[in-house]
């Protein structure tokens, strides 16, 4: 599990993640990363087949792109589009992987995705919204990736939740996902990713599952 501590560079944002392999297996084809400079960011990737290295390779390359990015570049959709296309090319010849990355800046979030990992915005008053679009199906390494873009505003105590399909799939409908998230709101944020995975696991753990969360502190 990883987290972003409170620091001068991100005084109002916490971020945690958790991942579990498919039941009966030790290898995990999912991977996630949490960073904090120049702004907080979370990434989840889901490799296809026996492809843990593919998901990790995508994240490692994204980290290199992220390391040279400025806040102004991070705000721009064009930057995220370029990154996803570079990741797509970087994964060619390997097993494919999904990509979902989100960064938070002051009162807004930005990001992009390729494949079927999902992002949700759970607001302070218990409402939830699916941010990703199921029509963005091509994964990194397909050579056909057309990224979806994420942008919007968030308020104090709002929660951004990133999930691979192994986590959101068993939960099913949006109301079920909402129930799994909202019931954890009173817990310490570090417990939330594991608790969501617990809820998903009750329906069967037929795939690797990963959750990352970002919350704006009051």
Phi, psi and omega in degrees: 000140179237157176209162173257115177288164175290129184208168179301332182278339178211070189290344187239013185234132172246149180211132179222158177213161177207151181214146179223143176282164175304145181303132179089000180235157176254332178285137180244118181277349174277162172206152176216160179214142176235128177234170183226348182238137002282347174219161179297140181212145174228141180226136170234141177226145181233107180284146179272138179068209181277075197227037179304320180296328180294313178296316180292324177298318179298316181293319179299319179291320178299321179301322178293319177296317182295324186299333182257006184275143174262161177305320179296320177294321181295328179292337190272130177300325180301323179297313181295322177298316178298315181300314182296320178293323175294319177297319178302313179294321181297331183270355182302136181088354177249171169299144185284165180213146169284166175215133173216115180231137180221135175240153180237136184221111178053250185257016183221164173235152178219157177172189180204165181207158174215128184097193193258015170293152187237150174237139179233147170249114176255114186276165185301335182264014173093000178277156181222146180223131174282124185265334184269162185244129184292349181280348179273086192257334185288133182268167172299137180096353180280339186076003182234014186298128173237100189295147168265148183249148181236129175202148180172178179258152172219157184242172177305135179077000172290153184232127171260131184236124178250131183223139166281167185294337176294338178267312184281332183302309180296335180284336173078241190289163178302318177299326178290320176297316179302316180297318181295326181279311188296325182292347180261358188301325182283349181278164172297141187301330180297337179274343189295312180302316180294322180292322176296319177297324176300315179298316179294323183293334180295337178268004180112139183247068186273000181210162171297148184221138183219140176224136170231142182228144173233134180228137175272121182286152179289000000 
